[in-house]
Amino acid sequence: CAPGSEVALRVGGDFFFDPQPGDPPVKVVLVAGGVGINPLFSILLHVADLHESQESKGGGYQVGTVRLYYSAKNTKELLFKKNLLGLMDAFPGKICCRFHVTQQRSQICAELQPHVTGK
């Protein structure tokens, strides 16, 4: 997002990301904390499927970029971290994840370091 951007915000409840082939691409920003990642991880998997379909068939919905901001106490509590890293590797520049830890006491593993901020 940039200053002046229009955003839609949804907290809790039923929500989903189900764009139709004719819809314009949108940039998606997902914000999760702790176990709140569960529905957003499903959205990321759906985005990955849309990217794969676009790349293999050359049609369907053209997906914009997706950025996930995910916070937990420490890296051990970051659910799906290996899967999230895999999605970033599979779709560089299209899916980006930033992790924030608030109570990390141990060294952050090298694989996560470029994607983690916090104490």
C-alpha positions as CSV (number, residue, x, y, z in Angstrom):
1,C,0.0,0.0,0.0
2,A,1.0,3.5,-0.6
3,P,-0.2,6.8,1.0
4,G,-3.7,7.4,-0.5
5,S,-4.3,3.8,-1.4
6,E,-7.8,2.5,-0.8
7,V,-7.9,-0.6,1.3
8,A,-10.6,-3.0,2.6
9,L,-10.1,-4.3,6.1
10,R,-11.8,-7.4,7.6
11,V,-11.3,-8.7,11.1
12,G,-12.6,-12.2,12.0
13,G,-15.7,-13.9,10.8
14,D,-16.2,-15.5,7.4
15,F,-13.9,-14.2,4.7
16,F,-12.4,-15.6,1.5
17,F,-10.5,-14.7,-1.6
18,D,-12.3,-16.0,-4.7
19,P,-11.6,-13.8,-7.7
20,Q,-13.3,-14.6,-11.0
21,P,-11.4,-14.8,-14.3
22,G,-12.7,-11.4,-15.5
23,D,-11.8,-9.5,-12.3
24,P,-8.9,-7.1,-12.3
25,P,-5.8,-8.1,-10.5
26,V,-5.5,-6.8,-6.9
27,K,-2.7,-6.5,-4.5
28,V,-3.5,-8.4,-1.3
29,V,-2.1,-7.7,2.1
30,L,-2.7,-10.3,4.8
31,V,-2.0,-9.7,8.5
32,A,-1.9,-12.5,11.0
33,G,-1.0,-13.2,14.6
34,G,-0.5,-16.6,16.2
35,V,-3.1,-19.2,15.2
36,G,-4.9,-16.5,13.2
37,I,-2.7,-17.6,10.3
38,N,-5.0,-20.6,9.5
39,P,-7.5,-19.0,7.2
40,L,-4.9,-16.8,5.7
41,F,-2.7,-19.8,4.9
42,S,-5.7,-21.2,3.0
43,I,-5.9,-18.0,1.0
44,L,-2.2,-18.2,0.2
45,L,-2.6,-21.8,-1.0
46,H,-5.4,-20.7,-3.2
47,V,-3.2,-17.8,-4.6
48,A,-0.5,-20.4,-5.3
49,D,-3.0,-22.5,-7.2
50,L,-4.1,-19.5,-9.2
51,H,-0.5,-18.7,-10.1
52,E,0.1,-22.3,-11.2
53,S,-3.0,-22.3,-13.3
54,Q,-1.9,-18.9,-14.9
55,E,1.6,-20.2,-15.6
56,S,0.5,-23.6,-17.0
57,K,-2.7,-22.6,-18.9
58,G,-2.0,-18.9,-19.6
59,G,-5.6,-18.0,-18.7
60,G,-7.9,-17.5,-15.8
61,Y,-7.5,-14.9,-13.1
62,Q,-4.3,-12.8,-13.2
63,V,-3.1,-12.7,-9.6
64,G,-1.6,-9.6,-8.2
65,T,1.1,-9.6,-5.5
66,V,0.3,-11.0,-2.0
67,R,2.1,-9.9,1.1
68,L,1.7,-11.7,4.4
69,Y,2.7,-10.0,7.7
70,Y,2.7,-12.6,10.4
71,S,3.5,-12.1,14.1
72,A,4.2,-14.6,16.9
73,K,6.1,-14.8,20.2
74,N,9.0,-16.6,18.6
75,T,9.9,-18.5,15.4
76,K,8.8,-21.8,17.0
77,E,5.3,-20.5,17.1
78,L,5.2,-19.4,13.5
79,L,2.9,-22.1,12.1
80,F,3.4,-23.3,8.5
81,K,6.8,-21.5,8.3
82,K,8.4,-24.1,6.0
83,N,5.3,-24.0,3.7
84,L,5.4,-20.2,3.7
85,L,9.1,-20.2,2.8
86,G,8.3,-22.7,0.0
87,L,5.6,-20.5,-1.4
88,M,8.0,-17.6,-1.5
89,D,10.6,-19.7,-3.3
90,A,8.0,-21.0,-5.8
91,F,6.6,-17.6,-6.6
92,P,9.3,-15.0,-6.0
93,G,8.0,-11.4,-6.2
94,K,4.5,-12.7,-6.2
95,I,4.2,-14.0,-2.7
96,C,6.1,-12.3,0.1
97,C,6.1,-13.1,3.8
98,R,7.5,-11.0,6.6
99,F,7.6,-12.5,10.1
100,H,7.7,-10.5,13.3
101,V,8.6,-12.1,16.6
102,T,8.1,-10.4,20.0
103,Q,9.8,-12.6,22.5
104,Q,12.6,-14.5,20.6
105,R,15.3,-15.6,23.0
106,S,17.3,-17.9,20.8
107,Q,19.2,-17.4,17.6
108,I,16.9,-17.2,14.5
109,C,17.8,-19.9,12.0
110,A,19.6,-18.7,8.8
111,E,16.7,-19.8,6.6
112,L,14.2,-17.4,8.4
113,Q,16.6,-14.6,9.2
114,P,16.0,-12.6,6.0
115,H,12.3,-12.6,6.6
116,V,12.1,-11.9,10.4
117,T,12.0,-8.7,12.4
118,G,11.6,-8.2,16.1
119,K,13.4,-8.3,19.4
